Amino acid sequence: MNNIGTSELVVILIIALLVFGPKKLPEIARSIGRGIFKLKQEFNNLKDTMDEESTREVPSSKTTHDKKS
């Protein structure tokens, strides 16, 4: 994956400032940050659940078959 350099980041921020304006930009950044935080929380919850399920002991199921004569 390509890294974004400082000059590219500055260009992106200038374009965002021109498109959204100085009043709306902090609100948008805050919303994106909250979304990323919630997404990380959900991935961690999913990972914890999967780890929990994989470590849970699987009960041995003894099946009894009815033998028909």
MARTI-909297 format. One line per field, with one value per residue (C-alpha): y, x, z; residue number from 1; residue in three letters. Coordinates in steps of 0.02 Angstrom, whole numbers, padded with zeros to 5 digits. Each point is the difference from the previous one (the first is absolute). Layout:
N
v	(Y;...)
u	(X;...)
w	(Z;...)
nr	(NUM;...)
rest	(ALA;...)
% end
This chain:
69
v	(00000;00172;00120;00176;00129;00169;00095;-00115;00019;00190;-00003;-00112;00114;00156;-00080;-00056;00176;00075;-00126;-00004;00167;00041;-00016;-00172;-00082;-00030;-00077;-00117;-00049;-00036;-00109;-00097;-00026;-00064;-00117;-00071;-00022;-00094;-00108;-00047;-00042;-00113;-00089;-00026;-00067;-00118;-00057;-00030;-00098;-00107;-00031;-00046;-00119;-00083;-00030;-00062;-00187;-00091;-00124;-00176;-00061;-00184;-00051;-00152;-00076;-00104;-00165;-00069;-00186)
u	(00000;00067;00041;-00069;00137;-00010;-00027;-00142;-00082;00010;-00080;-00141;-00031;-00003;-00125;-00108;00007;-00054;-00141;-00073;00053;00085;-00159;-00052;00172;00025;-00173;00036;00169;-00081;-00133;00131;00102;-00152;-00042;00176;-00002;-00166;00062;00156;-00108;-00111;00149;00075;-00167;-00010;00179;-00033;-00157;00091;00144;-00126;-00091;00161;00062;-00167;00004;-00109;-00109;00019;-00161;-00028;-00130;-00104;-00076;-00155;00036;-00145;-00006)
w	(00000;-00044;00140;-00007;00014;00082;-00161;-00054;00171;-00011;-00174;00063;00150;-00110;-00119;00147;00072;-00166;-00026;00176;00073;00164;00105;-00062;-00009;00189;00012;-00145;00073;00168;-00082;-00098;00159;00095;-00143;-00005;00190;-00006;-00143;00098;00152;-00103;-00078;00174;00064;-00148;00028;00185;-00040;-00128;00122;00135;-00116;-00058;00178;00063;00027;-00123;00094;-00062;-00072;00018;-00122;00030;-00151;00014;-00080;-00092;-00025)
nr	(1;2;3;4;5;6;7;8;9;10;11;12;13;14;15;16;17;18;19;20;21;22;23;24;25;26;27;28;29;30;31;32;33;34;35;36;37;38;39;40;41;42;43;44;45;46;47;48;49;50;51;52;53;54;55;56;57;58;59;60;61;62;63;64;65;66;67;68;69)
rest	(MET;ASN;ASN;ILE;GLY;THR;SER;GLU;LEU;VAL;VAL;ILE;LEU;ILE;ILE;ALA;LEU;LEU;VAL;PHE;GLY;PRO;LYS;LYS;LEU;PRO;GLU;ILE;ALA;ARG;SER;ILE;GLY;ARG;GLY;ILE;PHE;LYS;LEU;LYS;GLN;GLU;PHE;ASN;ASN;LEU;LYS;ASP;THR;MET;ASP;GLU;GLU;SER;THR;ARG;GLU;VAL;PRO;SER;SER;LYS;THR;THR;HIS;ASP;LYS;LYS;SER)
% end
